[in-house]
Amino acid sequence: MQLSLHFVAGLYKHDDGELDLPAFNQHFKAMDNKYQDGLNNFQKNTGKSHPLAARGASKRAGSGDVDLKDVKNGKLWAGEVTYGGQSFSINFDTGSADTLVNPDAYKPSKSKASKNTGKDFSVRYGDGTTAKGKIYTDSFSIAGLKADKVAIGRSTTTFIKDEESNQGVAGMGFSSIQTFPKELPPFFESLRKQKALDKGIFQFTLKRGSGSTLHLGSVDSSKFKGDVSYAKVDPLYGWWVTSAKVNNQKVTAIIDSGSTLISGPPDQVKKALSTVNGLEPISQSGQTRYQFDCSKSPSVTIEIAGKTVKLSDDQTHWSKHDGKCVLPIVGQSGIPLNGWILGDPLFRATSIIFDVDQNRIGFALQA
């Protein structure tokens, strides 16, 4: 089954494409918090430090499509889910593992199947706000697929603002990084355990504007051309982690649908971009971004599982600042990981298959 996604983007850019520096910096604060919380949750859930932690830190099975809407010109993609008969748009995030929503999106009193688990949650965001509230379970459906007693965290305050119709975050990472208690797994795992899916697979195909989808339960070969290249992942890591190369430099990569950009440790980013002529590094607020003459075409390649993707001009010319174009690859000093986060630019170049059944992730060029 397939879900259409709407694209919420560009809160880091003004309408004219100019970089919004405060919002840009805010994004990285949010990423820092998300991954630090993931590391903390991993420690809590497994009793071990995460391997990537920086030193010192009864239904018929099926498939379905979710149409994803482009929100705010590339900030995120959101699609519709239903809890207790109440439908709303939500951002699907492979870099986290819990479903959290604004208070107006879901009202437990409107559903007879709703149950207060008696458990609380608290999650930090980059703007200094914290989403906190009660965890409920309720009937759930997405793209015609249904499950019972699926966990949802209802915040007592509105923690997502100015993102058009988006009302929350639906984590699609593994349970070892979830904030919720282990008996309240992520929604996709609930669908899988209740045999609502043909296969434990979901597939993102993201495009600027319209046409983005999240396919659930099988592989939709109409979304890509050529072969799919697969890489193994370890679910104990929590995130979708694999080896990759950026401009032939070996890196450890987290495949994150919830990130607008590509980021990594500053020294590694500097090395990977050292062969690209004409880049001007700008360091500010713990991040190093790279600017260049907009008439140029920086060469950036990403290789995973033997599949090499060259970013197009549309992807490399991400924003503008002071008359220069801004590359969507950033050195991020605050991130508590020995790894890179591969977000939107990779997703818009490929169709990505997340195979939970076989613990692997597949990449193919978009059709």
PyMOL commands that set and color helices and strands:
alter all, ss='L'
color gray80, all
select helices_A, chain A and resi 21-46+108-110+175-177+187-193+221-223+235-237+266-272+313-316+344-349
alter helices_A, ss='H'
color red, helices_A
select strands_A, chain A and resi 2-8+64-71+76-83+86-93+99-101+115-124+130-142+145-155+166-171+201-205+212-216+224-232+241-246+249-255+262-264+280-284+287-292+301-304+307-310+319-321+324-326+329-332+340-342+350-355+360-366
alter strands_A, ss='S'
color yellow, strands_A
deselect
rebuild
show_as cartoon
